[in-house]
Amino acid sequence: MPKRFVSIWFRHLLTDWKVIRQSSLKGRPFVFAEPDHGRMVITAASSAAENLGVSEGMVVADAKVLTPDLQVFDGKPGRNLKLLKGLAEWCLRYSPLVAVDPPDGLLLDVTGCTHLKGGEREFLKDMVIRLKGLGYDVRPGMADTIGCAWGVARCASSGLIVPEAGHRNALMPLPPSALRLPTDLLLKLQNLGLYQISSFIHIPRAVLRRRFGKNMVLRMLQALGQEEEFLLPMKEPVPYSERLSCLEPVSTRTAIEIAVNNLLDNICKRLRNEGLGLRKATITYYRIDGEKGTIDIGTNHASHHIEHLFKLFSLTLDTVSPGMGIELFVLDAWQTEPVDAQQKDLWAAKPGADSKQVAELLDRVAGKIGSDGILRFLPDEHYWPERSTKPTSDIKKKPETEWPADKPLPVQLLAVPEPIKATALTPDYPPILFLYRGRRHEIKKADGPERIEREWWIEPGEHRDYYVVEDQDGRRYWIFRSGHYNGIQEDHWFLHGFFA
């Protein structure tokens, strides 16, 4: 399939933008100007101002001699680039490969995209009509090369869609400015009487290079397709991406669900054939009013299970705002990983933490409460209870050490031990009762003490003597005395955990 490129020229980018924001300026002469060596120089002029002889690069004082009622607005460097980036994002509905072409254009690689609108002519017509509907005066060009499309858009009087392999004939009658040459070189060609590309296209390259420089030869060869030219897209293309154009704008949840399911069906087939699964994905929807929105999902395990992925997206479909209708859906798989082949067990077994069922359950829970709300704890090599575990969000991460199994540990460990008032018969015995949050607990059974020394290489402090105690209601607690007995029993007892 031959490459096809589109160049869009915004003939009055900044002034059109101003008219969109301030409709009273429509049809009136006005300009943008910026200071340059103590003078205000025009950087952009409206079409009405150009019709009166005002042009870019003219000093404002001279322009006002031609048009006394000329309105002047302060220009802002870089504003055109910001506008072009926004328009490039808008054009992503037509092609995933869109590049900014400063100072007033965009470039699109539309290879394989034009059939979505019924052909090249309808594709270009739809784009131009909608851009003009937004308020921009545009002129497009389509050709096999970037250089030819650029030249046709700006210099051709007709034939804006160049047939395949017809770029050489399309370039012949155009002026040298169609080759994107600098001003000094264009003046040199004009002084030599070379007013059309056909005047020098047959001159040997060595002669052209010696007389006009290598840049001119490079631009000519790029336009002719004899030298490779690459388009640098604003948005990095995703290896696994699916697009779904709607014949009619959709706005109901049922239609949106059908679109999401079709996208997942297509991308999961590709991933399954390559032994891959999806970890992170985004669906971007484009509305007919020019707005767009996104919904994102993430998984713990690489998955190409359509039903599971659809459930994750369906959790956030309520946030989709279709407006007057959605015309395009794009699914991008940002992160993919190999899927481990799983052998089915001959006997049913309880699923572990690394099982597919548990991973899918966690994905659904994360879709409701957020991935930050789910943590997995692994053992860490520390004696101090608060440091004996470390959180991780990776369900497949293996522990670096084993969980201690020689002594019982509480099911719930408090992040910060809470002080309690306790009474013990003798200093080294467990307490016979304690008060916790205003409630009295009489201890019927106790086990301990278990002494845990403070990690002195991390922080100084007292040791702890832990006891497992059971109160009159059968509830078990993990309590400790900080340091040695000091004669004030109730001031150095703490509750640190609860047993089941």
C-alpha positions, 0 to 999 in steps of 0.5 A, spaced: 500 500 500 503 506 497 503 512 503 498 517 503 499 524 506 495 530 508 498 537 509 493 542 512 494 549 511 491 554 516 491 560 512 489 565 518 490 561 524 491 566 529 486 571 527 481 565 526 482 563 533 481 570 535 474 571 531 472 564 534 473 567 541 470 574 539 465 574 534 464 581 533 471 581 529 468 577 523 470 581 517 473 587 520 481 588 519 485 587 525 492 584 526 497 581 531 503 585 533 510 584 537 515 588 539 522 588 534 527 593 535 523 598 538 518 597 533 511 593 533 511 588 527 505 585 525 506 577 526 499 575 523 493 579 519 486 577 518 483 576 511 480 583 511 486 586 513 490 583 507 485 585 502 487 592 504 494 591 503 496 589 510 501 583 510 505 579 515 512 583 517 509 590 516 510 595 521 504 597 525 505 604 523 505 603 516 499 599 516 495 604 519 497 609 514 493 604 509 488 602 514 487 607 519 481 603 523 486 597 523 485 594 530 492 591 533 492 586 538 498 584 542 501 577 540 504 572 544 510 568 542 508 560 541 501 561 541 500 558 534 504 552 536 499 551 542 493 552 537 496 547 532 497 542 538 490 542 540 488 542 533 492 536 532 489 532 538 482 534 534 485 531 528 487 524 531 479 522 529 482 522 522 489 518 523 493 516 529 499 519 526 498 527 526 504 532 526 505 539 528 508 543 522 509 550 524 508 555 523 501 554 521 500 547 518 499 540 520 501 533 517 497 527 517 499 520 515 492 517 512 495 511 509 489 506 510 484 511 513 481 514 507 476 508 506 473 510 513 470 516 510 468 513 503 474 514 499 480 520 499 475 525 496 470 524 501 475 523 507 478 530 505 471 534 504 469 531 511 475 534 514 475 541 511 468 542 512 468 540 519 474 545 520 471 550 517 465 549 521 469 550 527 471 557 524 478 556 521 480 557 513 484 551 511 487 549 505 488 541 504 493 537 500 494 530 499 499 526 495 504 520 496 509 524 499 509 530 505 513 535 500 508 534 495 502 535 499 505 541 503 506 544 496 500 543 493 496 545 499 500 552 499 501 553 492 496 549 487 490 552 484 487 546 483 488 538 483 489 538 491 488 531 491 494 528 487 493 521 484 498 515 486 504 516 483 502 523 480 506 527 485 512 529 479 507 531 474 503 535 480 510 539 482 512 541 475 507 547 474 508 550 482 513 555 484 519 554 488 516 556 494 512 549 494 519 546 496 519 549 503 525 553 501 528 559 505 527 566 503 534 568 500 534 562 496 527 563 493 530 570 491 536 567 488 531 563 484 527 568 482 533 573 480 535 567 475 528 567 472 526 560 475 519 561 476 517 554 476 519 547 479 519 545 471 525 550 470 530 546 474 527 539 476 531 536 470 538 540 471 543 535 474 543 534 482 551 536 482 549 542 479 544 544 483 547 542 489 553 546 487 549 552 485 544 552 490 546 548 496 544 541 498 538 543 502 535 545 496 536 538 493 534 534 499 527 538 499 526 537 491 528 529 492 523 529 498 518 532 494 519 527 489 519 521 493 526 519 492 529 521 499 525 518 505 522 523 509 519 521 516 513 524 520 514 525 527 507 524 530 505 528 536 502 522 539 507 516 540 503 510 536 501 504 540 503 497 537 496 495 539 491 499 538 484 499 535 479 504 532 472 504 531 468 509 527 460 509 528 456 510 522 451 514 526 453 518 532 451 514 538 449 516 545 446 510 549 449 506 554 447 500 550 451 502 544 457 504 547 457 497 551 457 494 544 463 499 541 467 497 547 466 489 546 467 490 539 474 493 540 476 488 546 474 483 541 479 485 535 485 487 540 484 480 544 484 476 538 491 480 536 494 479 543 492 472 543 495 470 537 501 473 539 501 470 546 500 477 550 495 480 555 493 487 556 496 490 563 494 497 561 489 500 556 485 506 555 479 508 551 478 515 548 472 517 545 471 523 540 464 526 540 461 530 534 462 537 537 470 536 537 470 534 545 473 527 547 474 523 553 478 517 556 476 511 560 482 507 563 483 500 566 489 496 569 490 489 571 494 485 575 495 479 571 496 480 563 489 478 560 486 477 553 480 475 557 474 479 553 469 478 558 473 480 564 476 486 561 469 488 559 467 488 566 473 493 568 471 498 563 463 497 564 465 499 571 467 506 569 462 507 563 457 511 567 463 517 567 462 517 559 459 523 557 456 522 550 454 529 549 450 530 542 453 523 540 460 519 539 463 518 532 469 514 534 472 510 539 480 508 540 482 503 544 490 503 546 493 498 549 499 501 553 502 496 556 502 488 554 506 482 557 506 475 555 501 470 558 503 464 562 500 458 559 496 455 565 495 447 565 488 445 568 488 441 574 486 434 574 483 436 581 479 442 583 484 446 588 483 452 592 485 458 588 492 462 591 494 469 590 497 468 583 491 465 580 487 468 575 480 468 579 484 472 584 487 477 580 480 478 576 477 479 582 482 484 585 481 488 578 474 488 579 475 491 586 480 496 584 475 498 578 471 500 584 475 503 589 481 505 586 488 501 585 491 505 591 485 501 596 488 494 595 495 492 598 499 486 599 503 485 605 510 481 604 514 479 610 520 483 611 527 482 615 525 486 622 524 484 629 520 490 631 513 488 629 511 495 625 517 494 620 516 486 620 512 487 613 512 491 607 506 493 602 506 492 595 501 492 589 504 487 585 500 481 586 506 476 583 512 479 587 515 473 591 517 474 598 524 475 600 524 471 606 519 467 610 513 469 614 515 467 622 511 461 624 514 459 631 509 464 635 502 466 633 501 473 630 495 477 631 490 478 625 490 485 625 496 489 627 495 496 629 499 501 625 501 505 632 500 501 639 495 504 643 496 506 651 492 502 656 491 502 663 493 495 666 494 492 673 499 486 674 500 482 681 507 482 680 512 486 675 514 480 671 507 477 670 501 478 665 496 483 667 490 481 671 485 486 667 486 492 663 482 498 661 481 500 653 477 505 650 473 506 657 472 498 657 474 493 662 477 487 660 478 481 665 484 477 663 482 469 664 488 466 660 495 469 658 501 467 655 508 470 655 512 474 655 515 474 649 521 479 649 523 483 643 529 488 643 528 495 639 533 495 633 538 500 636 541 501 629 535 504 627 533 508 633 534 508 640 529 506 646 526 500 650 525 493 649 518 490 649 515 484 653 509 481 649 503 477 652 497 474 648 491 475 653 484 472 653 478 476 656 472 474 659 468 474 653 473 470 649 477 475 645 484 475 645 489 481 644 496 482 643 499 487 649 506 489 651 509 492 657 515 497 654 521 497 658 522 494 665 517 495 671 518 502 673 513 502 679 507 505 675 504 499 671 499 503 668 503 508 664 507 503 660 502 498 657 500 498 650 495 494 646 498 492 639 494 487 635 487 483 635 487 475 634 481 472 631 
